[in-house]
Amino acid sequence: MTNENTQAVQTDLIEMDPIKARRARMLKMARATKQSGELSMIEAGAVMAGAALLALAVYAGGKYVLDLIHASQFKSEAQMFHTGLLNATQNDADFSAETLTVLAQNHAFDSAGSRVASDKSSVKGMFNGIVTAAVGTLVTSNDSLILTYPVTSAVCSLSAAALVTVYTQVTVNGTTIFSPTTTFNPATVATACASNGAMASMALWTTRT
């Protein structure tokens, strides 16, 4: 074959196979990308999709995890308050002389830290509500101290079972969920905690018996 014929054949091949030539160049570029450690567009898309699914899963479970953390913190503080109340009133014949300020001055609420006002006149709860203290009667006059603590409805539901093992009586939004004459019932707790919307008022009764 003459040189002229050879050149003509090569020219024809180039003109007939531009698609194959383009594919070859793309494969070469893909191999070079792989060798350099970079992700291909398909791989990058898969990674981004996986990250999006993970973020969605975290978001979906995040509130529940946060509620569990808050419930644990609240239960701990409520138990410390109970101990603080008993320590602050250990020489009282009854609770008739007690007020929130006197209790705070006697360190009943020290576990709340800076949420106790500097003049001991008020105590702020973990959820920005105001904790109150009042003298009550369960069996005999002035035999109880009643702490009222505003919490979220979720924390209420998650904490109630633990608090009834500490306090003599517990009411939620006015419903007694546990007392010496009331048996704890999870269904009652669920209804009571949700009865006032996003927040619930838990009244915690401390007695000496």
HELIX and SHEET records of a PDB file:
HELIX    1   1 ASN A    3  MET A   16  1                                  14    
HELIX    2   2 PRO A   18  SER A   36  1                                  19    
HELIX    3   3 MET A   41  ALA A   88  1                                  48    
HELIX    4   4 LEU A  100  GLN A  105  1                                   6    
HELIX    5   5 ASP A  110  ARG A  115  5                                   6    
HELIX    6   6 SER A  153  LEU A  163  1                                  11    
HELIX    7   7 PRO A  186  ALA A  194  1                                   9    
SHEET    1   A 6 VAL A 123  LYS A 124  0                                        
SHEET    2   A 6 ILE A 130  GLY A 136 -1                                        
SHEET    3   A 6 SER A 144  THR A 152 -1                                        
SHEET    4   A 6 MET A 199  THR A 206 -1                                        
SHEET    5   A 6 GLN A 169  VAL A 172 -1                                        
SHEET    6   A 6 THR A 175  PHE A 178 -1                                        
END                                                                             
